[in-house]
Amino acid sequence: MSGETGAEAHYRALEALYAAAPINRLFQSRLEITGEGLARIHFLVEPSHFHAAGAAHGTTYFKMLDDAAFYAANSLVNDFFLLTTAFNLLLTRPMKEGPAIAEGRWVNGRRRVLVADARLLDAEGEEVARGTGTFMRSRIPLATLPGYARA
């Protein structure tokens, strides 16, 4: 992060915040904020994420779609942590073991409520799910959260 200022420093700090979240110890994943309102999570679907029929459980879909949309939205908010207030999912295909990507994109809103969507791509690049979330500013300053540190 050395030498980065403004938006780029905020993006790197959000990436560090994601990496520091305890839930992410359960998933081999990496967040990248690719620009204002854009986020991408690279992750590995493992057999430990499967339901009884041998494909990824819906919790994996939700987590990755919510996180990608959330960080796309929070890339526009540099003072407070956002909270998910609603999230709608459309699961279209089973997801098997292997690398996958969740791509998030801010859609609307910049003040109190923001809307972002995300899509989930499997190892072959096929879309397996999509979702749209509503996110609200909390009263939790980003600067107070472990992992969020700007250079």
N, C-alpha and C positions, 0 to 999 in steps of 0.2 A: 503494500500500500504506500510505500514511501514516495513522496512527491505528488501524489494524487490529491486533487482538491475537488470540492463541489460534488457534482453528481457521481463521478467515478468513485470517489472516496465513500460515498453513501452506498453505492452498489457493492463495493468490496466488503463494507461493514455488514451489509445484509447477508452476503455470502458466508461471512464468518459467523453470524448469528445462527444461520441455518445449520452450519456444521456443529455448533455448540449445543444444539437442542438435544436433550437426552433421547427423544424418540428416534432420532436419526442413527442411534447406535444399533437399531434393529434393521436398518436398511443400508445396503451399500449404495450410497447416492451422493451426488454432488450438484449443487446449485450454481448456475451462472446467470447473472443479470446481464443481458446483452444490449440493453439500451433502455431509455425511458419507457416504462409500461411494458417491458418484455422480460420474461424469465424462462429459463430452461433448466429442467432437472434431468440429469443422466442417472439412471439407476439400473440395478440388476435384479431381475425377478428370479427368486430362488425357490427351490422346492418347499422351504419352510414357510413360504407365503401362500401355499396351495390350500384349496378346500378339498373335500373328500374325493372329488372327481378329477383331480390332477391339473387344475389350472389356478391362476391367481385368484385369491379371495377378493371380494369387493372392497374390503378395507384397504387393500393395496391401491386399487383404482382411486378410491376417494382420497387417500392421503396424498398421492402424487398430484392429482388434479387440483385439489384444494391448495396444496403448497405452491404449485406453479402459478395459479391465479392469484393467490395471496401475495407472493413476492413481486409479481408483475404490478399489482396495485400498490404495494408498500414502496416500490421504487419511486413513486411519485410523492410519497409522504416521508419527509426526512426528520420529523421531530417526534412522532408518536407511533407506537405499535398498533397495527390494525387487528381487528377481531372479525372472524367469520360469523356473520349473522344468518346466512342462508346459503345453501349450496344444492344445486340440482345436477343430477348425474344421468347420463345416457350411456349404458354399457352395450356395446354392439358386437364384440367378439371376445372369445376366451383368450387370455394372455398366458403364454407358456413361458418356460424358463429361458432366460437370456437377457441381453441388454434392452433397455427401453428408454424412451424419452417422453417427458411431460413438458409441453410448451404452453406457457401462460401469456396472456395479452390483456392489457387494460382496455376496457370498452368505454366507460363513461364515469363521470363524477370526479371531483377533486377536493371537495370540501369535507363534509362529515361522512358521506357514504360514497363508496366507490364500487363499481361493477367490473369484473374481469372474467374472462373465460379461459378454458384450457382444453387441450386435446392430448390424448395419450397415443403414442406410436410404439408398436412392438418391434422386435428385432428385424423384421422384414420391411419396416417403414409403413406398415398398414395401420390406419387409425382403428383403435379398439375401444375407445371411449372418448366422451367429451363432457364438459361440465361448465356451469356458469355460477359464479359466486357473488354475493353481496358482502362487502367488508365495511366496517365502521371504525372510525378513529376511537381508540381507547384513551384513557388518561395515563397510560404507562409510557413515560419518555423512553425512546429507543436507547438513549445514552446510559440509562440505568440497567440495561439488560446485559447479563454475562454473554460475552462473545461479540457484542456490537461495539466495535472500537474503530474509530477513524484515526488515520495517520496524523 
